[in-house]
């Protein structure tokens, strides 16, 4: 545990510091973080907290009486914090004792997701009607389409007539949140709750369960030149962590705090040097993968960013989300160069089809082909889905569009005409097998 030393050299009380960090994390950090910085006050580090905000210093180590943060949490405070709650007498006493003890710091506790520590989490059987297709991915050789449907991964053979369902990979009550193929097509990773399942495509056997995350694994991508999986996990409303795992053995290669809320989308450049992430905190970030360092922060969305896409050369990035606007950025200049408003509903996924042309899926159940030359309306609409579309994919030859729907179906359209060709089956063909992942309680 890395606890800051006090200014006069005496070590802080680790237990007291941990309790105080938990109070700041759960009640203050959502507004006073580097992205929001309400009142120009930031509690993400001790140094920033000691600087104070636009109204001056709020924390004086060793003197709770002179620390305005200790007064602001009282029930009768004129400027009350937190604005929508009231700390208990015990929490207030903890904060005062922590300040009087020198206001030590523990970044690990401060940035940890807010998770109940006294209750184990057990995944139970899903309702029979809950089968949303939240994620899909086409294998690099274009043969297989993997689609997460509730707590199973459906494998479709795109090389055969009718695109039959040839395998069902079950994940034991664990909703499939994300999917990714390794560059050689050997490994398929599916992300659930605090777990990544790694499947070997030659046999569809479960090669490994990788555990160690603290919440839903909401976005994943493999590096292009080695079997290293990048995965983002976290609890809703809590800081998200990006971790790098070697497949299939599950060796942790690296990890870092990435966003103030869930990472909802990620893409890796073709050279593997940079990672783009979009988050519920309304930000898009670009990371140097080798250094695990943020190199760009793209601000401009007014709602959660649910989708990102990269151009072929990685120089441009498209992002979209609940604000219904698709933004295209020059990554090197960190500037927005295009804004398209042709989506009347929240955008859930994006695919870069060709130069300045994108495919989007939306909460209104419509897929859309959009281009730079037509910023206010779609060039083509892919309609006919019965409910929300969560994810989309385009085949490498640019001929076919797939989209996953809340109703549990994968819809198929012709990209050229926009004609709905139908939906993929949900029954495994005769003679095919089902592979199950072991179901165990998550603690």
Secondary structure, DSSP 8 states (H G I E B T S, - for coil): ----B-TTS-B--HHHHHHHHHHHHHHTTTTSSTTT-GGG---SSHHHHHH-BTTB----TT-GGG-HHHHHTSTT-SS-SSTT----HHHHHHHHHHHHTT----HHHHHS----SSS-B------TT---EEEEEE-TTS-EEEEEETTEEEEEETTSTT--EEEEEE-TT----EEEE-TTSSEEEEE-EEEEEEEETTTTEEEEEEEEEEEEEEEEEE-SSSSEEEEEEE-TTS-EEEEEEETTTTEEEEEEEEESS-EEEEEE-TTSSEEEEEETTS-EEEEETTTTEEEEEE---SS-EEEEEE-TTSSEEEEEETTS-EEEEETTTTEEEEEE---SS-EEEEEEEETTEEEEEETTS-EEEEETTBTTS-SEEE---SS-EEEEEE-TTS-EEEEEETTS-EEEEETTT--EEEE--SS--TT--EEE-----B-
